[in-house]
Amino acid sequence: MPSIPDSRLPIPGTTAFIGGGNMARSLIGALVGRGVDARSIAVAEPNETLRAALAQEFGVTPHAGNADAVAKADTIILAVKPQVMRDVCMELAGAIGDARPLVISIAAGIRLEQMQSWLGAALPIVRCMPNTPALIGAGATGLIANTQADADDRARAEAILGAAGCTAWIEREELMDTVTALSGSGPAYFFLLVEALEEAAAAQGLSRATARMLASQTCLGAGRMLVESAEAPATLRERVTSPGGTTAAALAAFEAGGLRELVARAVAAATERGRELSARGN
């Protein structure tokens, strides 16, 4: 079941981020906002401007090199592109030495066994897939851990990722490709829907600004109802739909156009792409 860690839960020890991009920035901001001491967070980022901005905004300790950042770190968060993950892990293998930090990866398509092989030691590793709403503290993250991660490691990973939204543990690693297709890529599907609603309303005569505002707020309100209610989405949909009414007419058009089948194909395509990325990392 999805969960949100207690905001009072401390993040133990020191944390090192490898990469200082948007997702790392969102997690750092969430952790500091929860009261985690910024001095316990290190960031390795090769871009000097970005590195300085992170230090100035959050008070974290910046490093140009990965090895310096992970020195004495209890948790290492790999926030780098999948295509450079192998090189980063192999570099860190020598820097970690005999230490046993928890390693958390947010890279799409990179499997636990791949990271274990590249790191060269039996380390606790948690693979996760957050999404961009984490930037505003409303993220959704799927997580899976290897057998070396114990209950404390899992709790630490959940607390870190849960600082920026809700979390859910996944039963089998192959399902992480589905998580990527669902919630990782999902914000783009939502934005596409709002684009389409805006265009359709504008075609009916509404101004673009009004159409976007009404569409965005409608989706926000519907999302809140879904999250804050115990009702299934089908139940909420049925409550809005009066027989023979305007909503029924629109939903009939969606069904006639094969919306469900189209969504199924889209998620399947994204899932398959995740598998391809994983295989390419071998």
The 8 nearest C-alpha neighbors of each residue, nearest first, counted from 0:
[[1, 167, 2, 168, 166, 169, 165, 3],
 [2, 0, 167, 166, 165, 3, 168, 139],
 [3, 1, 166, 165, 0, 4, 167, 161],
 [2, 4, 165, 161, 166, 5, 164, 1],
 [5, 3, 158, 161, 6, 2, 157, 8],
 [4, 6, 7, 8, 3, 158, 161, 162],
 [5, 7, 8, 4, 33, 162, 9, 3],
 [6, 8, 5, 9, 33, 4, 34, 10],
 [7, 9, 5, 6, 10, 4, 158, 33],
 [10, 8, 11, 7, 35, 158, 6, 34],
 [9, 11, 155, 8, 12, 158, 35, 159],
 [12, 10, 9, 13, 155, 73, 14, 74],
 [13, 11, 73, 10, 14, 39, 72, 74],
 [12, 14, 39, 72, 73, 40, 74, 11],
 [13, 15, 74, 40, 72, 75, 73, 41],
 [16, 14, 41, 75, 69, 42, 40, 68],
 [17, 15, 42, 76, 18, 75, 43, 41],
 [16, 18, 43, 77, 78, 42, 76, 65],
 [17, 19, 78, 44, 79, 43, 16, 20],
 [18, 20, 23, 44, 24, 42, 17, 43],
 [21, 19, 23, 22, 18, 24, 78, 79],
 [20, 22, 24, 23, 25, 19, 134, 131],
 [23, 21, 25, 24, 20, 26, 134, 131],
 [24, 22, 26, 19, 20, 25, 21, 27],
 [23, 25, 21, 27, 22, 26, 20, 28],
 [24, 26, 134, 22, 28, 23, 27, 29],
 [27, 25, 29, 23, 28, 24, 30, 163],
 [28, 26, 24, 30, 29, 25, 23, 31],
 [27, 29, 25, 31, 26, 30, 32, 24],
 [30, 28, 32, 26, 162, 27, 163, 31],
 [31, 29, 33, 27, 32, 28, 35, 162],
 [32, 30, 35, 34, 28, 33, 29, 37],
 [31, 33, 29, 30, 34, 28, 35, 27],
 [34, 32, 30, 31, 35, 29, 6, 162],
 [33, 35, 31, 32, 36, 30, 9, 7],
 [36, 34, 31, 30, 33, 37, 10, 9],
 [35, 37, 38, 39, 34, 31, 40, 30],
 [38, 36, 59, 39, 40, 58, 31, 35],
 [37, 39, 36, 40, 59, 60, 58, 41],
 [38, 40, 13, 37, 36, 14, 41, 12],
 [41, 39, 14, 37, 59, 38, 15, 13],
 [40, 42, 60, 15, 68, 59, 61, 16],
 [43, 41, 16, 61, 15, 62, 17, 68],
 [42, 44, 62, 17, 65, 63, 68, 18],
 [43, 45, 18, 19, 63, 46, 50, 42],
 [46, 44, 63, 47, 43, 64, 50, 62],
 [47, 45, 49, 44, 48, 50, 63, 19],
 [46, 48, 50, 49, 45, 51, 44, 63],
 [49, 47, 51, 50, 46, 52, 53, 45],
 [50, 48, 52, 46, 51, 47, 53, 19],
 [49, 51, 47, 53, 48, 52, 44, 61],
 [50, 52, 54, 48, 49, 53, 47, 55],
 [51, 53, 49, 55, 54, 50, 56, 48],
 [54, 52, 56, 50, 51, 55, 57, 49],
 [53, 55, 58, 59, 51, 52, 57, 56],
 [54, 56, 52, 53, 58, 57, 51, 59],
 [57, 55, 53, 54, 52, 58, 59, 51],
 [56, 58, 59, 54, 55, 53, 37, 28],
 [57, 59, 54, 37, 55, 56, 60, 38],
 [60, 58, 37, 54, 40, 38, 57, 41],
 [59, 61, 41, 54, 42, 40, 38, 58],
 [62, 60, 42, 41, 50, 43, 54, 59],
 [63, 61, 43, 64, 68, 42, 44, 67],
 [62, 64, 45, 44, 43, 65, 61, 47],
 [65, 63, 62, 66, 67, 43, 68, 45],
 [64, 66, 68, 43, 67, 17, 69, 63],
 [67, 65, 94, 68, 69, 64, 70, 91],
 [68, 66, 65, 70, 69, 64, 62, 43],
 [67, 69, 65, 66, 41, 43, 70, 15],
 [70, 68, 72, 66, 15, 67, 71, 65],
 [69, 71, 72, 67, 68, 66, 95, 94],
 [72, 70, 69, 73, 13, 98, 95, 68],
 [73, 71, 69, 13, 74, 70, 14, 15],
 [72, 74, 100, 13, 12, 14, 101, 71],
 [75, 73, 101, 14, 100, 72, 102, 15],
 [76, 74, 15, 102, 14, 16, 103, 101],
 [77, 75, 103, 16, 104, 102, 78, 17],
 [76, 78, 104, 17, 79, 103, 16, 105],
 [79, 77, 18, 17, 105, 76, 23, 104],
 [78, 80, 18, 77, 81, 106, 84, 17],
 [79, 81, 82, 83, 106, 84, 78, 107],
 [82, 80, 84, 106, 83, 107, 79, 109],
 [81, 83, 80, 84, 280, 85, 79, 86],
 [84, 82, 81, 86, 85, 80, 87, 79],
 [83, 85, 87, 81, 86, 82, 88, 80],
 [86, 84, 88, 87, 83, 89, 117, 82],
 [87, 85, 89, 88, 84, 83, 90, 117],
 [86, 88, 84, 90, 85, 89, 91, 83],
 [89, 87, 91, 118, 85, 90, 86, 117],
 [90, 88, 92, 86, 117, 91, 87, 118],
 [91, 89, 87, 88, 92, 93, 86, 94],
 [90, 92, 94, 88, 93, 89, 95, 87],
 [93, 91, 118, 89, 95, 90, 94, 88],
 [92, 94, 91, 96, 95, 90, 89, 66],
 [93, 95, 91, 66, 96, 92, 90, 70],
 [96, 94, 92, 93, 98, 91, 97, 69],
 [97, 95, 93, 94, 98, 92, 99, 91],
 [96, 98, 95, 99, 120, 94, 93, 92],
 [97, 99, 96, 95, 100, 71, 73, 72],
 [98, 100, 122, 97, 101, 123, 73, 95],
 [101, 99, 73, 74, 98, 102, 72, 75],
 [100, 102, 74, 123, 124, 75, 73, 152],
 [103, 101, 124, 75, 74, 76, 100, 123],
 [104, 102, 76, 125, 124, 126, 77, 75],
 [105, 103, 77, 126, 106, 76, 127, 125],
 [104, 106, 127, 128, 78, 77, 126, 107],
 [107, 105, 81, 104, 109, 80, 108, 79],
 [108, 106, 109, 81, 105, 128, 273, 179],
 [107, 109, 277, 276, 273, 110, 106, 274],
 [110, 108, 277, 107, 106, 81, 280, 113],
 [111, 109, 113, 112, 108, 114, 277, 126],
 [110, 112, 114, 113, 115, 145, 126, 109],
 [113, 111, 115, 114, 110, 116, 145, 109],
 [112, 114, 116, 110, 111, 115, 117, 109],
 [113, 115, 117, 111, 116, 112, 118, 110],
 [116, 114, 112, 118, 113, 117, 119, 111],
 [117, 115, 119, 113, 114, 118, 112, 120],
 [116, 118, 114, 89, 119, 88, 115, 85],
 [119, 117, 92, 88, 115, 116, 89, 120],
 [118, 120, 116, 117, 115, 92, 121, 89],
 [121, 119, 122, 118, 115, 116, 92, 117],
 [120, 122, 115, 147, 123, 119, 99, 118],
 [121, 123, 120, 99, 124, 147, 101, 100],
 [124, 122, 148, 147, 101, 102, 145, 121],
 [125, 123, 102, 145, 103, 144, 101, 122],
 [126, 124, 144, 103, 143, 102, 127, 104],
 [127, 125, 104, 143, 142, 103, 144, 105],
 [126, 128, 142, 105, 141, 104, 125, 129],
 [127, 129, 140, 141, 105, 183, 179, 142],
 [130, 128, 140, 139, 183, 127, 138, 141],
 [131, 129, 183, 138, 132, 133, 139, 182],
 [130, 132, 133, 134, 138, 129, 22, 186],
 [133, 131, 138, 134, 137, 135, 130, 136],
 [138, 132, 134, 136, 163, 137, 131, 135],
 [133, 135, 25, 132, 136, 131, 22, 137],
 [136, 134, 133, 132, 137, 25, 163, 138],
 [137, 135, 163, 133, 164, 134, 138, 132],
 [138, 136, 164, 132, 133, 135, 163, 139],
 [133, 139, 137, 164, 132, 130, 163, 136],
 [138, 140, 165, 164, 129, 166, 130, 182],
 [141, 139, 129, 166, 128, 167, 165, 142],
 [140, 142, 167, 128, 127, 168, 166, 169],
 [143, 141, 127, 168, 126, 169, 167, 140],
 [142, 144, 126, 169, 125, 168, 127, 172],
 [145, 143, 125, 124, 148, 126, 146, 142],
 [146, 144, 147, 124, 148, 123, 125, 111],
 [145, 147, 148, 144, 123, 149, 124, 122],
 [146, 148, 123, 145, 122, 149, 121, 124],
 [149, 147, 123, 152, 146, 145, 144, 124],
 [148, 150, 152, 151, 153, 147, 146, 123],
 [149, 151, 153, 152, 154, 148, 155, 156],
 [152, 150, 154, 153, 149, 155, 148, 156],
 [153, 151, 155, 149, 148, 154, 150, 156],
 [152, 154, 150, 156, 155, 151, 157, 149],
 [155, 153, 151, 157, 152, 156, 158, 150],
 [156, 154, 152, 158, 153, 157, 151, 159],
 [157, 155, 153, 159, 158, 154, 160, 152],
 [156, 158, 154, 160, 155, 161, 159, 153],
 [157, 159, 161, 155, 156, 4, 160, 154],
 [160, 158, 156, 162, 161, 157, 155, 30],
 [161, 159, 157, 162, 158, 163, 156, 166],
 [160, 162, 158, 164, 163, 165, 159, 157],
 [161, 163, 160, 29, 159, 164, 30, 158],
 [164, 162, 136, 133, 161, 29, 138, 160],
 [165, 163, 138, 137, 161, 136, 139, 162],
 [164, 166, 3, 139, 161, 2, 1, 138],
 [167, 165, 140, 1, 2, 161, 141, 139],
 [166, 168, 1, 141, 0, 142, 140, 2],
 [167, 169, 142, 141, 143, 170, 166, 0],
 [170, 168, 143, 142, 171, 141, 167, 174],
 [169, 171, 168, 172, 143, 174, 173, 142],
 [172, 170, 173, 174, 169, 175, 143, 168],
 [171, 173, 174, 175, 143, 170, 169, 110],
 [172, 174, 175, 171, 176, 177, 274, 110],
 [175, 173, 177, 172, 176, 171, 178, 169],
 [176, 174, 178, 177, 173, 172, 179, 169],
 [175, 177, 270, 179, 273, 174, 178, 173],
 [176, 178, 180, 174, 270, 175, 179, 181],
 [179, 177, 175, 181, 180, 176, 182, 174],
 [178, 180, 183, 176, 177, 181, 182, 184],
 [179, 181, 177, 269, 270, 184, 178, 266],
 [182, 180, 178, 185, 179, 183, 177, 184],
 [181, 183, 185, 184, 178, 179, 180, 130],
 [184, 182, 179, 130, 185, 180, 181, 129],
 [183, 185, 180, 182, 186, 187, 181, 179],
 [184, 186, 182, 188, 181, 187, 183, 189],
 [187, 185, 189, 188, 184, 190, 182, 183],
 [188, 186, 190, 185, 189, 184, 191, 192],
 [189, 187, 191, 185, 186, 190, 192, 184],
 [188, 190, 186, 192, 187, 191, 193, 185],
 [189, 191, 187, 193, 192, 188, 194, 186],
 [190, 192, 194, 188, 189, 193, 187, 195],
 [193, 191, 195, 189, 194, 190, 196, 188],
 [192, 194, 196, 190, 195, 191, 197, 214],
 [195, 193, 191, 197, 192, 196, 190, 198],
 [194, 196, 192, 198, 193, 197, 199, 191],
 [197, 195, 193, 199, 198, 194, 200, 192],
 [198, 196, 210, 194, 200, 211, 195, 199],
 [197, 199, 201, 195, 196, 200, 202, 194],
 [200, 198, 202, 196, 201, 197, 195, 203],
 [201, 199, 203, 197, 202, 198, 205, 210],
 [202, 200, 205, 204, 198, 203, 199, 206],
 [201, 203, 199, 200, 204, 198, 205, 197],
 [204, 202, 200, 201, 205, 199, 198, 206],
 [203, 205, 201, 202, 206, 200, 207, 199],
 [206, 204, 201, 200, 210, 203, 207, 209],
 [205, 207, 209, 208, 201, 210, 204, 200],
 [206, 208, 210, 209, 201, 211, 205, 197],
 [209, 207, 211, 206, 210, 212, 205, 213],
 [208, 210, 212, 206, 211, 207, 213, 205],
 [209, 211, 197, 207, 213, 208, 212, 200],
 [212, 210, 214, 208, 197, 209, 213, 215],
 [211, 213, 209, 215, 214, 210, 216, 208],
 [214, 212, 210, 216, 211, 215, 217, 209],
 [213, 215, 217, 211, 212, 216, 210, 193],
 [216, 214, 212, 218, 217, 213, 211, 219],
 [215, 217, 219, 213, 218, 214, 220, 212],
 [216, 218, 214, 220, 219, 215, 213, 221],
 [217, 219, 221, 215, 216, 220, 222, 214],
 [220, 218, 216, 222, 217, 221, 215, 223],
 [219, 221, 223, 217, 222, 218, 216, 224],
 [220, 222, 218, 224, 223, 219, 217, 225],
 [223, 221, 225, 219, 220, 224, 218, 226],
 [222, 224, 226, 220, 225, 221, 227, 219],
 [225, 223, 221, 227, 222, 226, 228, 220],
 [224, 226, 222, 223, 228, 227, 221, 232],
 [227, 225, 223, 224, 228, 222, 229, 221],
 [228, 226, 224, 225, 223, 229, 222, 230],
 [229, 227, 230, 225, 224, 226, 223, 231],
 [228, 230, 231, 227, 225, 226, 224, 232],
 [231, 229, 228, 234, 232, 235, 225, 233],
 [230, 232, 234, 233, 235, 229, 225, 228],
 [233, 231, 235, 234, 236, 230, 225, 237],
 [232, 234, 236, 231, 235, 237, 230, 238],
 [235, 233, 237, 231, 236, 232, 230, 238],
 [234, 236, 232, 238, 237, 233, 231, 239],
 [237, 235, 233, 239, 234, 238, 232, 240],
 [236, 238, 240, 234, 239, 235, 233, 241],
 [239, 237, 235, 236, 240, 234, 241, 233],
 [238, 240, 236, 237, 241, 235, 246, 247],
 [241, 239, 237, 246, 238, 247, 236, 242],
 [240, 242, 244, 243, 247, 239, 246, 238],
 [243, 241, 244, 247, 240, 246, 245, 248],
 [242, 244, 247, 241, 245, 248, 246, 240],
 [245, 243, 241, 247, 242, 246, 248, 240],
 [244, 246, 248, 247, 249, 243, 241, 240],
 [247, 245, 249, 248, 240, 244, 250, 241],
 [246, 248, 250, 244, 245, 249, 240, 243],
 [249, 247, 245, 251, 246, 250, 244, 252],
 [248, 250, 252, 246, 251, 247, 245, 253],
 [251, 249, 253, 247, 252, 248, 246, 254],
 [250, 252, 254, 248, 249, 253, 247, 255],
 [251, 253, 255, 249, 250, 254, 256, 248],
 [254, 252, 250, 256, 251, 258, 255, 257],
 [253, 255, 251, 257, 256, 252, 258, 250],
 [254, 256, 252, 257, 253, 251, 258, 250],
 [257, 255, 253, 254, 258, 252, 251, 261],
 [256, 258, 254, 260, 255, 259, 261, 253],
 [259, 257, 261, 253, 260, 256, 254, 262],
 [260, 258, 262, 261, 257, 263, 254, 253],
 [259, 261, 263, 257, 262, 258, 264, 265],
 [260, 262, 258, 264, 263, 259, 257, 265],
 [263, 261, 265, 259, 264, 260, 258, 266],
 [262, 264, 260, 266, 261, 265, 267, 259],
 [265, 263, 267, 261, 262, 266, 268, 260],
 [264, 266, 262, 268, 267, 263, 261, 269],
 [267, 265, 269, 263, 268, 180, 264, 270],
 [266, 268, 270, 264, 265, 269, 263, 271],
 [269, 267, 265, 271, 266, 270, 264, 272],
 [268, 270, 180, 272, 266, 271, 267, 265],
 [271, 269, 176, 267, 273, 177, 180, 272],
 [270, 272, 274, 268, 273, 269, 267, 275],
 [271, 273, 275, 269, 274, 270, 268, 276],
 [272, 274, 270, 276, 176, 271, 108, 275],
 [275, 273, 277, 271, 272, 276, 278, 176],
 [274, 276, 272, 278, 277, 273, 279, 271],
 [277, 275, 279, 273, 108, 274, 278, 272],
 [276, 278, 108, 274, 109, 280, 275, 279],
 [277, 279, 275, 280, 276, 281, 274, 108],
 [280, 278, 276, 277, 281, 275, 274, 82],
 [279, 281, 277, 278, 276, 109, 82, 85],
 [280, 279, 278, 113, 277, 109, 85, 276]]
